[in-house]
């Protein structure tokens, strides 16, 4: 059990961090959904999460991979403990989703990451091994590829240590 519990004497006992709970979900595009978190380390945040790594690593989710309409009808299940799909016995737990690597990155996120790390266009280009011109385009409106989003998030973690 994670979170908080009350004993018979109304004493509060805290055991670990609260489990992640999902408040809302909205289909975005492809295998991406916008999730609003209500509990856990992301409580109060709304983020776009790519569920492709989960869907393509388990045979159970094969029907979702081949039916975009079914995937788009995702909903929150079990008091926020999972995502589910109508008419199917398929769930992705909030805990599992919380552990997925964040591969979606907006241009605003990319700009903010550069600012937080105090990176110039040239510095970011050299660090990532790509052209300065590409960095400038990613700062504006060019879609951020998954591999680049993962690399930037890893850089952010290294800088914040």
C-alpha positions as CSV (number, residue, x, y, z in Angstrom):
1,X,0.0,0.0,0.0
2,X,1.3,3.4,-0.9
3,X,0.0,6.7,0.4
4,X,-1.8,7.6,3.6
5,X,-3.9,5.5,5.9
6,X,-5.8,6.0,9.1
7,X,-5.4,3.6,12.0
8,X,-8.2,2.6,14.4
9,X,-7.1,5.5,16.7
10,X,-7.3,8.0,13.8
11,X,-3.5,8.3,13.7
12,X,-2.2,9.0,10.2
13,X,0.3,6.5,8.8
14,X,2.3,7.4,5.7
15,X,3.8,4.6,3.7
16,X,5.8,5.7,0.6
17,X,4.7,8.1,-2.1
18,X,1.0,8.2,-3.2
19,X,0.2,6.0,-6.2
20,X,-0.3,7.9,-9.5
21,X,-4.0,8.5,-10.4
22,X,-5.4,9.8,-13.7
23,X,-8.0,12.5,-13.6
24,X,-8.7,12.8,-17.4
25,X,-7.6,11.5,-20.7
26,X,-8.1,12.8,-24.2
27,X,-7.0,11.3,-27.5
28,X,-4.5,13.5,-29.3
29,X,-3.1,11.8,-32.4
30,X,-1.6,8.4,-33.4
31,X,-0.9,6.7,-30.1
32,X,-0.7,9.9,-28.1
33,X,-3.1,10.9,-25.3
34,X,-3.3,14.0,-23.1
35,X,-3.4,12.9,-19.5
36,X,-4.4,15.0,-16.5
37,X,-2.9,13.6,-13.3
38,X,-4.7,13.9,-10.0
39,X,-2.3,12.1,-7.6
40,X,1.3,11.0,-7.5
41,X,4.5,12.8,-8.5
42,X,2.8,14.4,-11.5
43,X,-0.4,15.6,-9.6
44,X,-1.9,18.7,-11.1
45,X,0.0,18.3,-14.4
46,X,-1.4,17.8,-17.9
47,X,0.9,16.1,-20.4
48,X,0.9,14.4,-23.7
49,X,2.0,10.8,-23.4
50,X,2.9,8.4,-26.2
51,X,1.5,5.0,-25.4
52,X,3.1,3.3,-28.4
53,X,5.9,1.7,-26.4
54,X,3.3,-0.1,-24.2
55,X,1.0,-1.0,-27.2
56,X,3.7,-2.4,-29.4
57,X,5.4,-4.5,-26.6
58,X,2.4,-6.5,-25.6
59,X,0.2,-8.8,-27.8
60,X,-2.8,-8.0,-25.7
61,X,-2.9,-4.5,-27.3
62,X,-2.8,-5.7,-30.9
63,X,-6.5,-4.7,-31.5
64,X,-5.7,-1.1,-30.5
65,X,-2.7,-1.0,-32.9
66,X,-4.9,-1.9,-35.8
67,X,-8.0,0.2,-35.0
68,X,-7.4,3.9,-34.6
69,X,-11.1,4.5,-33.9
70,X,-11.0,2.1,-31.0
71,X,-7.8,3.6,-29.6
72,X,-9.3,7.1,-29.8
73,X,-12.2,6.0,-27.4
74,X,-9.8,5.7,-24.5
75,X,-11.3,6.5,-21.0
76,X,-10.2,6.6,-17.4
77,X,-11.0,3.4,-15.4
78,X,-11.1,2.4,-11.7
79,X,-11.0,5.7,-9.9
80,X,-8.1,6.9,-12.0
81,X,-6.0,3.8,-11.6
82,X,-5.9,2.9,-15.3
83,X,-6.8,3.7,-18.9
84,X,-9.2,1.4,-20.7
85,X,-11.1,0.9,-24.0
86,X,-14.8,0.2,-24.5
87,X,-15.8,-3.4,-25.1
88,X,-12.3,-4.7,-24.5
89,X,-10.6,-6.3,-21.5
90,X,-7.5,-4.1,-21.9
91,X,-6.1,-1.7,-19.4
92,X,-2.9,0.3,-18.9
93,X,-2.3,1.1,-15.3
94,X,-1.6,4.6,-14.2
95,X,1.6,3.3,-12.5
96,X,2.8,1.8,-15.8
97,X,2.0,4.9,-17.8
98,X,3.8,7.0,-15.2
99,X,7.0,5.0,-15.8
100,X,6.9,5.3,-19.6
101,X,9.6,7.4,-21.2
102,X,8.3,10.8,-22.2
103,X,8.9,10.9,-26.0
104,X,6.5,13.7,-26.9
105,X,8.0,17.2,-26.8
106,X,6.5,20.4,-27.9
107,X,8.5,23.3,-29.4
108,X,7.8,25.3,-26.2
109,X,9.2,22.4,-24.1
110,X,12.3,22.3,-26.3
111,X,12.8,26.1,-26.0
112,X,12.3,25.9,-22.2
113,X,14.8,23.0,-21.9
114,X,17.4,25.0,-23.8
115,X,16.7,28.0,-21.5
116,X,16.9,25.9,-18.4
117,X,20.2,24.4,-19.4
118,X,21.4,27.8,-20.6
119,X,22.2,26.4,-24.0
120,X,22.8,28.5,-27.1
121,X,21.9,27.3,-30.6
122,X,25.5,26.4,-31.3
123,X,25.9,24.7,-27.9
124,X,22.8,22.6,-28.3
125,X,23.7,21.7,-31.9
126,X,27.2,20.4,-30.8
127,X,25.8,18.6,-27.8
128,X,23.1,16.8,-29.8
129,X,25.3,16.3,-32.9
130,X,22.9,18.0,-35.3
131,X,22.9,21.2,-37.4
132,X,22.4,24.6,-35.8
133,X,19.7,25.3,-38.4
134,X,17.7,22.3,-37.1
135,X,17.9,23.5,-33.5
136,X,16.5,26.9,-34.7
137,X,13.7,25.1,-36.5
138,X,12.9,22.9,-33.4
139,X,12.7,26.1,-31.3
140,X,10.1,27.5,-33.7
141,X,7.6,25.0,-35.2
142,X,9.4,21.9,-36.6
143,X,8.0,18.7,-34.9
144,X,10.5,17.2,-32.4
145,X,11.4,13.6,-33.3
146,X,11.2,11.0,-30.5
147,X,14.9,10.3,-30.4
148,X,15.6,14.0,-29.9
149,X,13.0,14.4,-27.2
150,X,14.5,11.5,-25.3
151,X,18.0,12.9,-25.7
152,X,17.0,16.4,-24.5
153,X,15.1,14.9,-21.5
154,X,18.3,12.9,-20.6
155,X,20.4,16.1,-20.9
156,X,18.0,17.9,-18.6
157,X,18.3,15.1,-16.0
158,X,22.1,15.2,-16.2
159,X,22.2,19.0,-15.8
160,X,19.8,19.0,-12.8
161,X,21.9,16.5,-10.9
